[in-house]
Amino acid sequence: MGLLRIAGCLLSFSLVVHADATRNDWIGEYEMNHDGHVGRLFLFAGKMPPGMGLQVRYTDDKGSTYPGRANEVDDNGQHLRFTIDFPGNPQVFDVYIFSFDKTKLAGTTVWGGRTFGVYASKLGASAAAGTTTGQPKRSVLPNGEVEVRYPDGTVRTRPIRGGCGWNIRYPDGRTKNATCMFDAVIPLIPPDPPSDSQQGKWLNSQNGQMLAILQGLLGGPGSSDFANYIQAYETPLDPSIYKQIYYRTQAIENITSAPE
């Protein structure tokens, strides 16, 4: 069974993985199109607050650059309202960062009393976000953290469960810790159904398939990465089938997610 089908089934049981966004998720250079006007949007770190300390700049397709400002960030960090100071027309944009692909933004802007669509896609690396290049190697450490190690020696780590952002260690010894702006909480969990009921059998089947997915992602049942995951997060195993599925969903997301 594919991951998309599993995710859809989990949603039907209110097991929603909260996909909050941090400032580092927003930072970067974007190719932006607002109703056919194509340009480059730059989001970079500044003083806090407002707007999570984000700074804004925009360059149009003719090379003209305009200052902007982040007005506010809300909705668990996933909604940004910012203004670009076009001459004689400060234009307000409302965009949302995608939950599971934080290189994409979409939303609306208002000009001349009309509402238009906005879409933006992140380009390349941003020094402010600490992005590196090259194919990384992923592993799970004995303490339960996901480690992403790049060819240049840069290392990123985050907990499999409950992590928000990535801790970074650069080749020269510098470090940058994740800034957690929000706390993710497990949603309300209903009582487990009888294990021999149709619902109970279905949940156990889904739970087993998620464990098989984790085995595949981590190199198989005999790999050290899978053993580290089991020791850190499933020893002892939570007795609630709903919580097992929720935590395994969260583990799959954090193991496969791309560092910002």
Stockholm file with secondary structure:
# STOCKHOLM 1.0

chainA/1-260         MGLLRIAGCLLSFSLVVHADATRNDWIGEYEMNHDGHVGRLFLFAGKMPPGMGLQVRYTDDKGSTYPGRANEVDDNGQHLRFTIDFPGNPQVFDVYIFSFDKTKLAGTTVWGGRTFGVYASKLGASAAAGTTTGQPKRSVLPNGEVEVRYPDGTVRTRPIRGGCGWNIRYPDGRTKNATCMFDAVIPLIPPDPPSDSQQGKWLNSQNGQMLAILQGLLGGPGSSDFANYIQAYETPLDPSIYKQIYYRTQAIENITSAPE
#=GR chainA/1-260 SS CCHHHHHHHHHHTTCCCCCCCCHHHHCEEEEEEETTEEEEEEEEECSSSSGGGEEEEEEETTSCEEEEEEEEEETTTTEEEEEEEETTEEEEEEEEECSSCTTEEEEEEEETTEEEEEEEEEESCCTTTTCCCSCCEEEECTTSEEEEECTTSCEEEEETTTCCSCEEECTTSCEECCCCCSCCCCCCCCCCCCTTSHHHHHHHHHHHHHHHHHHHHTTCTTSHHHHHHHHHHSSSCCSCHHHHHHHHHHHHHHHHCCCC
#=GC SS_cons         CCHHHHHHHHHHTTCCCCCCCCHHHHCEEEEEEETTEEEEEEEEECSSSSGGGEEEEEEETTSCEEEEEEEEEETTTTEEEEEEEETTEEEEEEEEECSSCTTEEEEEEEETTEEEEEEEEEESCCTTTTCCCSCCEEEECTTSEEEEECTTSCEEEEETTTCCSCEEECTTSCEECCCCCSCCCCCCCCCCCCTTSHHHHHHHHHHHHHHHHHHHHTTCTTSHHHHHHHHHHSSSCCSCHHHHHHHHHHHHHHHHCCCC
//
